[in-house]
């Protein structure tokens, strides 16, 4: 799939994932959210707002063209990434959530949630975010 530039000047990679330089804090995450295409951007902004509301003092960063969310001194608990047909939400310690998010991973602890166009972000996702933020996270970088 060819890459293309958004009106924001950000190149979209395969699946419509924005190519954003790595960085720490809310600014690079905001750049990622602003560059997410169409319905994926709506999901990304709603997910980001939900995380901010549910996890006081959440840490944010962009690495590997994806936003990451963490808690100081606990590591990173969640990330997401644009794919062609869905936004893939990664819970790094997802096997410890009850119930577990529905999609398995090659990494034995991680679980995924695929959010598709028109999906509502509901109470189960909120519960997973709160619980994931309370668990030990991953020290990925």
C-alpha positions in Angstrom: 0.0 0.0 0.0 1.3 3.4 -0.9 1.9 6.0 1.8 0.3 9.4 1.5 0.5 12.7 3.2 -2.4 14.0 5.3 -3.3 17.7 5.2 -1.4 17.8 8.6 1.8 17.0 6.6 2.0 13.6 8.4 2.7 10.6 6.3 0.2 7.7 6.7 1.8 4.3 6.7 0.1 1.0 5.8 -3.4 0.7 7.3 -3.6 4.5 7.7 -1.2 4.6 10.7 0.4 8.0 11.2 4.2 8.2 11.1 5.0 10.3 14.1 8.5 10.9 15.5 9.0 9.4 19.0 8.5 11.8 21.9 7.3 12.0 25.4 4.3 13.9 26.8 1.0 14.9 25.4 2.2 16.9 22.3 3.4 13.9 20.2 0.3 11.9 21.2 -1.9 14.9 20.1 0.0 15.0 16.8 -0.7 11.3 16.3 -4.4 11.7 17.2 -4.7 14.7 14.8 -3.2 12.7 12.0 -5.4 9.6 12.4 -7.6 9.3 9.4 -11.4 9.6 9.3 -13.3 7.3 11.8 -10.1 6.0 13.2 -9.3 9.6 14.4 -12.7 9.7 16.2 -12.0 6.5 18.0 -8.4 7.6 18.9 -9.6 11.0 20.3 -12.4 9.3 22.3 -10.0 6.7 23.6 -7.4 9.3 24.6 -10.1 11.4 26.4 -11.4 8.3 28.2 -7.9 7.4 29.4 -7.3 10.9 30.7 -10.6 10.9 32.5 -10.1 7.5 34.1 -6.3 7.6 34.9 -5.3 10.8 36.8 -1.7 11.9 35.9 -1.4 9.4 33.0 1.9 9.4 31.2 1.9 9.7 27.4 4.5 9.0 24.8 4.8 8.0 21.1 7.1 5.2 20.1 7.1 3.0 17.0 4.4 5.2 15.4 1.9 4.4 18.3 0.8 6.3 21.4 1.6 4.7 24.7 -0.1 5.3 28.1 1.4 4.6 31.5 1.6 5.4 35.2 4.7 6.9 36.8 6.9 4.2 38.4 4.5 1.4 37.1 5.3 1.3 33.4 3.1 1.3 30.3 -0.3 -0.3 30.4 -1.8 0.4 27.0 -1.1 1.4 23.4 -3.0 1.5 20.1 -2.2 1.4 16.4 -4.2 2.0 13.2 -4.7 -1.0 10.9 -6.8 -1.0 7.7 -10.1 -2.3 9.2 -9.7 -1.4 12.9 -7.8 0.3 15.7 -5.9 -2.3 17.7 -5.8 -1.5 21.4 -3.0 -3.4 23.2 -3.3 -4.1 27.0 0.3 -5.1 27.9 -0.8 -7.1 30.9 -4.2 -8.1 29.4 -4.2 -11.7 30.7 -4.6 -10.3 34.2 -7.8 -8.5 33.3 -11.2 -10.1 34.1 -12.6 -10.8 31.6 -9.6 -10.8 29.3 -9.8 -8.6 26.2 -10.9 -10.9 23.3 -7.9 -11.0 21.0 -4.7 -13.0 21.9 -1.2 -12.1 21.2 2.2 -13.7 20.4 3.3 -12.1 23.7 1.9 -14.3 26.5 0.8 -11.4 28.7 -0.7 -9.1 26.1 -4.3 -9.0 24.9 -5.9 -6.9 22.2 -9.2 -5.2 21.5 -10.1 -4.4 17.9 -12.2 -1.2 17.5 -14.0 -1.0 14.2 -15.9 1.8 12.5 -19.1 2.5 14.4 -18.0 0.7 17.6 -19.0 2.4 20.8 -16.4 2.7 23.6 -18.4 1.4 26.6 -18.3 0.4 30.2 -16.2 -2.8 29.6 -13.4 -0.8 28.0 -13.5 1.7 30.8 -13.2 -1.1 33.3 -10.2 -2.6 31.5 -8.5 0.8 31.4 -8.9 1.3 35.1 -7.8 -2.2 36.0 -4.9 -2.1 33.5 -3.6 1.2 35.0 -3.6 -0.4 38.5 -1.5 -3.4 37.4 2.3 -3.4 37.0 3.0 -2.2 33.5 5.8 -2.8 31.0 9.1 -0.9 31.0 9.3 -0.8 27.2 11.5 2.3 26.9 
